[in-house]
């Protein structure tokens, strides 16, 4: 992830993996990170969308038991106006539901991670913030996920729309190494016990 440091393996999935390996109850759990910088869930962004690569990246893997979905900020950041942002939020929710349904039909538990706050970043527009709230509200309250990892709440500052000041990479969007560590240490290891 941007802000994690070149070749340092200090992204939040790396921190989670280190914790899983250090715990006697989860030391046999591996982490596969299929995140792509600049990627989107439904359209646009860098590389194939998360929805387009879901079957190959997730369902084609052997032995997957759990899936954390944390993606969508670039979808929201690419919206042009309030109508577009609201529509994109609905598309994200529908895409998450498709991924959840596919994973569940393959015996995979799905954990929804809320999208981090991005006010004061280059994505900051009131209509995008409203769409972000809509998506995160669905992630938190829909009951569709097997559990929720509320990264947004854990990483918010006094203003819940802004990431903690010392946890971003000078852009109010991407976590820095301390931010990734905070995220990786926040994930409950009990989610990965059989």
PLY file of the C-alpha trace (Angstrom):
ply
format ascii 1.0
element vertex 194
property float x
property float y
property float z
element edge 193
property int vertex1
property int vertex2
end_header
0.00 0.00 0.00
1.04 3.55 -0.66
2.73 4.99 2.41
3.93 1.63 3.71
7.57 1.95 2.72
9.31 0.15 -0.14
9.93 -3.56 0.53
9.21 -3.21 4.24
6.19 -5.54 4.34
4.47 -3.04 6.63
1.00 -2.89 5.08
-1.90 -3.76 7.34
-2.27 -7.30 5.88
1.44 -7.85 6.62
0.93 -6.79 10.24
-2.13 -9.04 10.49
-0.12 -11.95 9.05
2.68 -11.43 11.59
0.13 -11.48 14.42
-1.58 -14.61 13.10
1.75 -16.44 12.80
2.77 -15.42 16.33
-0.47 -16.72 17.87
-0.49 -20.47 18.65
-4.18 -20.73 17.72
-3.80 -19.08 14.31
-0.20 -19.81 13.31
-1.38 -22.02 10.43
-3.42 -19.19 8.86
-1.87 -17.45 5.86
-2.81 -14.06 4.43
-3.19 -13.50 0.70
-3.26 -9.82 -0.20
-5.00 -9.14 -3.52
-5.16 -5.39 -3.05
-4.15 -3.29 -6.05
-3.17 0.35 -5.61
-5.57 2.68 -7.40
-8.06 -0.14 -7.98
-11.84 0.17 -8.05
-14.64 -2.25 -7.27
-17.08 -1.59 -10.11
-15.35 0.45 -12.86
-12.37 2.65 -13.59
-9.16 2.72 -11.59
-5.98 0.76 -12.20
-6.17 -2.83 -13.36
-9.22 -5.09 -13.56
-11.93 -4.17 -11.06
-12.34 -6.12 -7.84
-15.62 -7.47 -9.17
-14.04 -8.62 -12.45
-11.16 -10.40 -10.72
-13.13 -11.83 -7.79
-13.59 -15.35 -9.17
-9.95 -15.67 -10.22
-8.38 -14.02 -7.16
-10.66 -15.47 -4.50
-12.72 -18.44 -5.67
-9.84 -20.05 -7.60
-7.66 -20.20 -4.48
-7.53 -23.44 -2.53
-8.40 -23.50 1.17
-9.74 -19.97 1.60
-11.91 -19.80 4.72
-12.14 -16.06 5.34
-12.25 -12.94 3.21
-11.81 -9.30 4.24
-13.25 -6.82 1.76
-11.70 -3.35 2.04
-12.12 -1.51 -1.23
-14.23 1.30 -2.61
-12.57 4.63 -1.82
-11.35 5.04 -5.40
-14.84 4.34 -6.74
-16.19 7.14 -4.56
-13.27 9.44 -5.34
-13.97 9.18 -9.05
-17.53 10.51 -8.87
-18.43 13.82 -10.52
-21.47 15.07 -8.61
-24.08 14.13 -5.99
-26.17 12.03 -8.37
-23.13 10.12 -9.60
-21.84 9.59 -6.04
-25.18 8.26 -4.78
-25.44 5.92 -7.76
-21.86 4.73 -7.24
-22.60 4.03 -3.56
-25.54 1.85 -4.64
-23.32 0.08 -7.18
-20.69 -0.57 -4.51
-23.28 -2.02 -2.17
-24.62 -4.27 -4.95
-21.06 -5.37 -5.79
-20.28 -6.15 -2.16
-23.49 -8.20 -1.98
-22.48 -10.16 -5.10
-19.04 -10.89 -3.63
-20.57 -11.89 -0.29
-23.06 -14.22 -1.98
-20.37 -15.86 -4.12
-18.05 -16.31 -1.15
-20.80 -17.69 1.08
-21.86 -20.17 -1.61
-18.25 -21.41 -1.53
-18.12 -21.73 2.27
-16.06 -18.58 2.82
-16.85 -16.22 5.70
-16.78 -12.58 4.67
-15.69 -9.69 6.87
-16.58 -6.20 5.75
-14.06 -3.46 6.45
-15.32 0.11 6.48
-13.71 2.58 4.09
-11.31 4.97 5.81
-12.21 8.66 6.20
-10.92 10.91 3.43
-12.03 14.48 4.20
-9.18 16.97 3.57
-7.76 14.67 0.87
-7.89 15.32 -2.87
-11.10 13.22 -2.91
-12.84 15.55 -0.45
-16.17 16.80 -1.78
-19.40 16.93 0.27
-21.22 14.58 -2.13
-18.42 12.02 -1.90
-18.45 12.19 1.90
-22.22 11.55 1.85
-21.72 8.53 -0.41
-18.94 7.28 1.91
-21.31 7.53 4.87
-23.98 5.61 2.96
-21.58 2.80 2.05
-20.06 2.53 5.53
-23.52 2.57 7.10
-24.45 -0.40 4.93
-21.23 -2.23 5.77
-21.84 -1.70 9.49
-25.58 -2.31 9.66
-26.77 -4.49 6.77
-26.08 -7.75 8.59
-24.78 -9.24 5.33
-21.21 -9.72 6.54
-20.18 -12.40 9.00
-18.39 -9.65 10.94
-17.40 -6.02 10.48
-13.92 -4.58 10.94
-14.60 -0.90 11.54
-11.34 0.58 10.29
-13.05 3.93 9.63
-14.00 4.37 13.27
-10.62 3.10 14.48
-8.72 5.50 12.21
-10.89 8.61 12.51
-9.82 11.79 14.25
-12.00 14.11 16.32
-13.90 14.78 13.12
-15.07 11.31 12.01
-14.70 12.34 8.36
-10.93 12.93 8.75
-8.25 10.29 9.30
-6.14 10.64 12.45
-3.55 13.32 11.83
-0.47 11.20 12.57
-1.76 8.13 10.71
-1.75 9.28 7.07
0.91 9.73 4.41
0.62 13.55 4.27
-2.43 13.29 1.99
-5.33 12.56 4.40
-6.11 9.48 2.29
-3.45 6.79 2.47
-2.29 5.50 5.86
1.38 5.80 6.70
3.36 2.96 8.29
1.99 3.80 11.75
-1.52 3.85 10.29
-1.10 0.46 8.64
0.28 -0.93 11.89
-2.72 0.48 13.78
-5.05 -1.20 11.28
-3.24 -4.55 11.32
-3.21 -4.61 15.12
-6.93 -3.76 15.27
-8.17 -6.89 13.49
-9.55 -9.44 15.97
-7.64 -12.73 15.61
-10.66 -14.62 16.94
-12.21 -14.11 13.51
-9.71 -16.62 12.13
-10.12 -19.51 14.53
-11.86 -22.67 13.32
0 1
1 2
2 3
3 4
4 5
5 6
6 7
7 8
8 9
9 10
10 11
11 12
12 13
13 14
14 15
15 16
16 17
17 18
18 19
19 20
20 21
21 22
22 23
23 24
24 25
25 26
26 27
27 28
28 29
29 30
30 31
31 32
32 33
33 34
34 35
35 36
36 37
37 38
38 39
39 40
40 41
41 42
42 43
43 44
44 45
45 46
46 47
47 48
48 49
49 50
50 51
51 52
52 53
53 54
54 55
55 56
56 57
57 58
58 59
59 60
60 61
61 62
62 63
63 64
64 65
65 66
66 67
67 68
68 69
69 70
70 71
71 72
72 73
73 74
74 75
75 76
76 77
77 78
78 79
79 80
80 81
81 82
82 83
83 84
84 85
85 86
86 87
87 88
88 89
89 90
90 91
91 92
92 93
93 94
94 95
95 96
96 97
97 98
98 99
99 100
100 101
101 102
102 103
103 104
104 105
105 106
106 107
107 108
108 109
109 110
110 111
111 112
112 113
113 114
114 115
115 116
116 117
117 118
118 119
119 120
120 121
121 122
122 123
123 124
124 125
125 126
126 127
127 128
128 129
129 130
130 131
131 132
132 133
133 134
134 135
135 136
136 137
137 138
138 139
139 140
140 141
141 142
142 143
143 144
144 145
145 146
146 147
147 148
148 149
149 150
150 151
151 152
152 153
153 154
154 155
155 156
156 157
157 158
158 159
159 160
160 161
161 162
162 163
163 164
164 165
165 166
166 167
167 168
168 169
169 170
170 171
171 172
172 173
173 174
174 175
175 176
176 177
177 178
178 179
179 180
180 181
181 182
182 183
183 184
184 185
185 186
186 187
187 188
188 189
189 190
190 191
191 192
192 193
